[in-house]
Amino acid sequence: MKATIKDVASLASVSISTVSRVLNNPELVVPRKRQKVLEAIRELNYSPNALARGLIHKRTGTLGVLIPDISNLFYSAVLRGMEDAANRSDSNLIICNTDTSAARRNSILKVLYEKQIDGVIWTSEPLPSDSYEMFAKLDFPVVLAATHSLDYNLPSVKVDDEQAAYDATVYLIGRGHTRIGMISGPKNDPISGYPRIQGFLRALRDHHLKFDEAVCVEYGKYHFEDSYEAMKRLHGKYPEMTAVFASSDERALAAISYLHENQIRVPDDISVIGFDGTRMAGMSFPRLTTVAQPLYNIGYLAVDKLLKVINGDHIGELRTCVPHQIIERNSVIDCPQPI
């Protein structure tokens, strides 16, 4: 049976609090008692667990990460950044897939509370009032990653989604495309839906291009299969388009798949640009041009901010906007000129 702090205290003939001081503030314990405790620890092969340390410091060194869909390609680099930041501070992550379900989310938060986590990172989704109230009730420090909230003063890290979508569209216009379609997430999504749609439409307006939003924008859910169908619908109503802006790399890959299966060449007939900068963007054929978020940095900075909140340190700006960039590959070419 694994030795406990109580076993160490008994063998060394000291109190449990003395063992705790030896483990965490040894300079506060007289050398004679300190030596007895260290000898007992070696004899029993005692190793304090996270819960024991948490009872001493009111911390467990554990952070919860809530993700709406762990299967999304977007999260691998974000989680790598989170892991590296957590490991640098001797913390660990508990990664939880909420499946965008309020009931599942609330159940997860109760489990995290029972595990005495130190704080939570909320990713991608808008923060609903019931979850905010539960965070307050459970006394969880919270940082938002790849999302933000204007309703609550919570620290966040994300790109400017509207400007990134604007720049992606301007890039296509700069390559000579004037008939540009878009496949997007739901318009009522205030994080990656509506802002990216507005950026796309603003770019068309600023460059005085004629467009009908009902024709050139197609909405859908976030998975590959939904995006494939969205591209099918978009091409059916806007066959004359020469370029497509997809509001995620997964959507862009779905668009390329649909076009390829229907003998429409990418980029010769229709250029495609994505959004996110996932690893898969560089593995497709053709390799995907995309407006890239600094996914690793978003994850890293979110954990860094959360640890500062937990430790009572100054976090700097409340809402951090990280820069995006366009990565040029092979899925966009200059608009073919009519013969």
C-alpha positions in Angstrom: 0.0 0.0 0.0 1.3 3.5 -0.9 2.6 5.4 2.1 0.8 8.5 3.2 1.9 11.8 4.8 0.3 10.4 8.0 2.7 7.4 7.8 5.7 9.6 7.4 4.6 11.7 10.4 4.2 8.6 12.5 7.5 7.1 11.7 9.4 10.4 12.3 7.4 11.0 15.5 6.4 14.5 14.3 3.1 16.2 13.3 1.7 16.1 9.8 2.2 19.9 9.6 5.9 19.4 10.2 6.1 16.9 7.4 4.4 19.5 5.1 6.8 22.2 6.1 9.8 19.9 5.4 8.3 19.2 1.9 7.5 22.8 1.1 9.4 25.2 3.4 12.3 23.1 4.9 14.1 26.1 6.1 11.4 26.6 8.7 12.1 23.2 10.4 15.0 22.7 12.8 17.7 20.4 11.3 17.1 17.5 13.7 13.4 17.2 12.9 14.0 17.8 9.2 16.5 15.0 9.1 14.1 12.6 10.8 11.4 13.4 8.3 13.7 13.0 5.3 14.8 9.6 6.6 11.2 8.5 7.0 10.4 9.7 3.5 13.2 7.6 2.1 12.4 4.5 4.1 8.7 4.6 3.1 9.4 5.8 -0.5 6.8 8.5 0.1 5.8 10.7 -2.8 3.2 13.5 -2.1 0.3 13.5 -4.6 -1.3 16.5 -6.2 -4.2 16.4 -3.7 -1.9 16.4 -0.7 0.0 19.4 -2.2 -3.3 21.1 -2.8 -4.3 20.8 0.8 -1.2 22.6 1.7 -1.1 25.4 -0.9 -4.8 25.4 -1.9 -3.6 24.4 -5.4 -3.4 21.2 -7.3 -1.4 22.3 -10.3 -4.2 21.2 -12.5 -6.0 23.2 -15.2 -9.2 22.3 -17.0 -9.6 22.9 -20.7 -13.1 22.9 -22.2 -13.2 22.1 -26.0 -16.4 21.9 -28.0 -15.2 19.3 -30.4 -11.9 17.5 -29.8 -11.9 16.0 -33.3 -11.6 19.4 -35.0 -8.2 19.8 -36.7 -7.9 23.3 -35.1 -7.1 22.1 -31.6 -3.9 20.1 -32.0 -1.6 23.1 -32.2 -3.6 25.1 -29.6 -3.4 22.2 -27.1 0.4 21.8 -27.8 0.8 25.5 -26.9 -1.3 25.0 -23.7 0.7 21.9 -22.7 4.1 23.6 -23.1 3.0 26.6 -21.1 1.5 24.3 -18.4 4.6 22.1 -18.2 6.8 25.1 -17.9 5.0 26.0 -14.7 4.7 22.4 -13.4 1.0 22.3 -14.1 -1.1 19.6 -15.9 -4.1 19.9 -18.1 -7.4 18.0 -18.0 -8.9 18.2 -21.5 -12.7 17.9 -21.7 -14.8 17.6 -24.8 -18.1 19.3 -24.2 -19.7 18.4 -27.6 -21.3 21.8 -27.5 -23.8 20.4 -25.0 -24.8 22.6 -22.0 -25.7 19.5 -19.9 -22.4 17.8 -20.6 -20.6 21.1 -20.0 -22.2 21.5 -16.6 -21.5 17.9 -15.6 -17.8 18.4 -16.6 -17.5 21.5 -14.5 -18.8 19.7 -11.4 -16.2 16.9 -12.0 -13.5 19.5 -12.3 -14.6 21.1 -9.1 -14.4 17.8 -7.3 -10.9 17.4 -8.6 -10.0 20.8 -7.1 -8.6 22.3 -10.3 -7.0 25.7 -10.1 -8.7 27.2 -13.2 -10.4 26.8 -16.5 -9.6 27.6 -20.1 -12.8 28.0 -22.3 -12.1 27.6 -26.0 -13.8 28.8 -29.2 -17.4 29.0 -28.2 -19.3 32.1 -27.0 -19.6 32.0 -23.2 -23.2 31.6 -22.2 -24.5 33.3 -19.0 -25.2 29.9 -17.2 -21.6 28.8 -17.6 -20.3 32.2 -16.4 -22.6 32.0 -13.4 -21.3 28.4 -12.7 -17.7 29.6 -12.9 -18.5 32.3 -10.4 -20.3 29.9 -8.1 -17.5 27.3 -8.2 -14.9 30.1 -7.9 -13.0 29.1 -11.0 -10.6 31.6 -12.6 -11.3 31.6 -16.3 -9.4 32.6 -19.5 -10.9 32.4 -23.0 -8.9 31.0 -25.9 -9.8 31.6 -29.5 -12.9 33.4 -28.3 -13.8 36.4 -26.2 -16.6 38.0 -24.3 -17.8 41.6 -24.4 -20.4 40.8 -21.7 -17.9 39.7 -19.1 -14.5 41.1 -18.1 -12.6 37.8 -18.7 -9.1 37.6 -20.1 -9.0 36.3 -23.6 -6.6 35.5 -26.5 -7.7 35.5 -30.1 -7.2 36.9 -33.6 -9.3 39.7 -35.1 -11.6 37.3 -37.0 -13.3 40.0 -39.1 -10.0 41.6 -40.1 -8.5 38.2 -40.9 -11.5 37.3 -43.2 -11.2 40.8 -44.8 -7.5 40.2 -45.5 -8.2 36.8 -47.0 -10.8 38.3 -49.3 -8.6 41.2 -50.3 -5.9 38.7 -51.1 -8.2 37.0 -53.6 -9.2 40.3 -55.1 -5.5 41.2 -55.4 -5.1 38.0 -57.5 -7.7 39.3 -59.9 -10.8 37.5 -58.6 -14.0 39.5 -58.6 -16.6 36.6 -58.4 -15.9 35.2 -55.0 -18.0 32.9 -52.9 -17.8 32.0 -49.3 -18.7 28.9 -47.2 -19.2 29.8 -43.6 -20.3 28.6 -40.2 -23.7 29.7 -38.9 -24.4 33.4 -39.1 -25.5 33.5 -35.5 -22.1 32.4 -34.3 -20.6 35.6 -32.8 -17.1 34.2 -32.7 -16.2 32.5 -36.0 -19.4 32.9 -37.9 -20.7 36.5 -38.1 -17.4 38.3 -37.8 -15.8 36.4 -40.7 -18.9 36.9 -42.9 -18.8 40.6 -42.2 -15.1 40.8 -43.0 -15.7 39.0 -46.3 -18.6 41.3 -47.3 -16.8 44.4 -46.2 -13.9 43.6 -48.5 -16.3 43.1 -51.4 -17.9 46.5 -50.6 -14.6 48.3 -50.2 -13.5 47.1 -53.6 -16.8 48.1 -55.2 -17.6 44.5 -56.3 -21.2 43.7 -57.2 -22.5 40.8 -55.1 -25.7 39.3 -53.7 -25.1 37.8 -50.2 -27.9 35.3 -50.7 -26.0 33.9 -53.7 -22.3 34.3 -52.8 -22.4 33.1 -49.1 -23.5 29.6 -48.1 -23.8 28.7 -44.4 -23.4 25.3 -42.8 -22.2 23.5 -39.7 -18.6 22.9 -38.9 -17.8 19.4 -39.9 -16.3 18.2 -43.2 -19.5 16.5 -44.4 -21.6 19.7 -43.7 -19.0 21.8 -45.5 -19.0 19.5 -48.5 -22.7 20.0 -48.8 -22.4 23.7 -48.4 -19.9 23.9 -51.2 -22.2 21.8 -53.4 -25.0 24.3 -52.7 -22.8 27.3 -53.3 -21.5 26.0 -56.6 -25.1 25.2 -57.7 -26.2 28.8 -57.2 -23.0 30.6 -58.1 -21.3 28.5 -60.8 -19.5 31.5 -62.3 -17.4 32.1 -59.3 -13.6 31.9 -59.7 -12.6 31.7 -56.0 -13.9 30.5 -52.7 -13.1 31.8 -49.2 -13.7 29.0 -46.7 -13.9 30.1 -43.1 -11.9 27.2 -41.8 -9.3 24.9 -43.3 -11.6 21.9 -42.8 -14.2 23.7 -44.8 -11.6 24.5 -47.5 -10.6 20.9 -47.7 -14.2 19.9 -48.0 -14.6 22.4 -50.8 -11.6 21.1 -52.7 -12.9 17.5 -52.3 -16.3 18.5 -53.8 -14.7 20.4 -56.7 -12.3 17.5 -57.4 -15.1 14.9 -57.4 -16.9 17.1 -59.9 -14.0 17.5 -62.3 -13.6 21.2 -61.4 -9.8 21.9 -61.1 -8.3 23.7 -58.1 -6.9 26.2 -58.6 -7.2 26.3 -62.4 -10.9 26.7 -62.5 -11.7 27.8 -58.9 -9.1 29.0 -56.3 -9.7 28.2 -52.7 -8.4 29.9 -49.5 -8.9 28.6 -46.0 -8.7 30.0 -42.5 -6.8 28.7 -39.4 -3.4 27.5 -40.5 -3.8 23.9 -39.4 -1.1 21.3 -40.2 -3.5 19.6 -42.6 -3.5 22.7 -44.8 0.0 21.9 -45.9 -0.7 18.2 -46.5 -3.6 18.5 -49.0 -3.4 18.4 -52.8 -3.1 21.1 -53.9 -1.5 22.5 -50.7 -3.9 25.0 -49.2 -3.4 28.7 -49.1 -4.8 29.9 -45.8 -5.1 32.9 -43.5 -3.3 31.4 -40.5 -4.0 32.0 -36.8 -1.0 31.6 -34.5 -2.6 28.5 -33.0 0.3 27.5 -30.7 0.6 31.0 -29.4 -3.1 31.3 -28.6 -2.9 28.1 -26.5 0.4 29.2 -24.8 -0.7 32.7 -24.0 -4.1 31.5 -22.7 -2.4 29.2 -20.1 0.1 31.9 -19.3 -2.7 34.4 -18.6 -4.6 31.8 -16.5 -1.5 31.1 -14.3 -1.0 34.8 -13.8 -4.7 35.2 -12.7 -4.3 32.2 -10.3 -1.1 33.6 -8.8 -2.5 37.1 -8.5 0.0 38.6 -11.0 -0.6 41.4 -13.5 -1.9 40.0 -16.8 -1.4 43.2 -18.9 -4.2 43.7 -21.4 -7.5 42.0 -20.7 -8.2 41.0 -24.3 -5.2 40.0 -26.3 -5.5 40.2 -30.1 -2.8 38.1 -31.7 -1.7 38.7 -35.4 -2.7 36.5 -38.3 -0.9 36.0 -41.6 -1.6 34.7 -45.1 0.4 31.6 -46.0 0.6 31.2 -49.7 0.7 27.7 -51.2 -0.9 26.2 -54.3 -4.6 26.5 -54.0 -4.9 30.1 -55.3 -3.7 31.5 -58.6 -4.4 34.7 -60.5 -7.9 34.8 -62.0 -7.9 33.2 -65.4 -8.5 35.8 -68.1 -11.4 35.2 -70.5 -10.3 34.1 -73.9 
